[in-house]
Amino acid sequence: MLWQRRQSKRDRAAALSPDVVLMDIRLAAGSSSIDAAQELHARQALRCIFLSANLDEAAKTALRPYDPIDFVGSLCCRSGCSEP
């Protein structure tokens, strides 16, 4: 079932041909944003803006080969949201 959802998203990205993808670094069910970014970059030359409340240098380093547009850390945390 999880594979079908992933395949559906791949097919949708191919059909829509977006200019950019907003992607959470932590994907559902343990999916890897690194794998997803690699596939989008290889298949469609798509670039991503990566979002995460837990942005670290290891994740940024792993994603840099896929030419990210940017990395955006969340302004929200368990204790609430902060003003920008």
C-alpha positions, -999 to +999 in steps of 0.1 A: +000+000+000+028+024+009+045+017-024+013+025-043+010+058-026+046+066-035+041+055-071+009+076-072+029+107-061+056+100-086+031+097-114+014+129-102+046+148-102+054+136-137+019+145-150+018+180-133+054+190-143+058+214-114+085+241-114+095+234-078+086+210-050+081+218-014+092+188+006+093+180+043+126+164+052+108+139+074+083+121+051+055+098+063+060+062+072+098+066+073+101+075+036+133+093+027+133+128+013+168+121+000+155+092-021+125+113-033+147+143-041+171+121-060+143+106-081+126+139-088+160+155-098+170+125-120+136+120-137+124+156-142+153+179-132+130+191-104+145+211-076+131+213-040+126+236-012+131+215+019+111+222+050+118+209+085+115+217+122+146+196+127+170+210+101+206+198+106+238+199+086+238+162+079+205+165+061+216+195+042+248+178+031+229+147+020+205+168-001+230+192-017+238+169-047+201+173-058+205+211-062+180+223-035+166+258-039+167+264-002+162+249+033+135+264+055+134+258+092+100+259+110+091+288+132+069+264+152+078+240+179+060+221+207+059+252+229+042+273+202+050+295+172+074+324+173+071+356+153+095+359+123 
